[in-house]
Amino acid sequence: MTTGDAAHGKALFYGDGNCSMCHMVEGRGGRMGPDLTGVGGSRTREAMIESIRDPSRRLAWGLAEATKEFPQEYESVNAVTADGKKLKGVILNEDTFSVQMMDSGEHIHLLEKSKLKSFQKSRESAMPKYNPDVLSEKEVEDIVAFLATVGAQ
């Protein structure tokens, strides 16, 4: 079993892998995706690899595997405002009348549902599917090795 190079994985996570654009670890990184602080103590190596290869699997309709680290709320949402502005992001809060969403630039939008032209939730993750042209299998192993050290104590 390959364990990966955690130091190289950390460099990839915060660099060319672009993981930290959406994911935070120990207060550093983006907020669009789940905070991965502690993931090493709660997820197996295999589960982390699966989440990288097929990020939408955990969001499949009816799948009841939500955990503190990976809540079901990380589904994508598309909205079109009354003036035609298209927004895509994740839901932060929602009630019967309004929705608070964050777009990929981490801008927060408070929208009244009655004033939207359209509002659609998607069980497709905003995280791109695994592409070997972007990350090699070895690089995935390295990122997972880094994540395995985060919160593993």
Secondary structure, 3 states (H helix, E strand, C coil): CCCCCHHHHHHHHHCCCCHHHCCEECCEECCCCCCCCCHHHHCCHHHHHHHHHCCCHHHCCCCCCCCCCCCCCCCEEEEEECCCCEEEEEEEEECCCEEEEEECCCCEEEEEHHHEEEEEEECCCCCCCCCCCCCCHHHHHHHHHHHHHCCCC
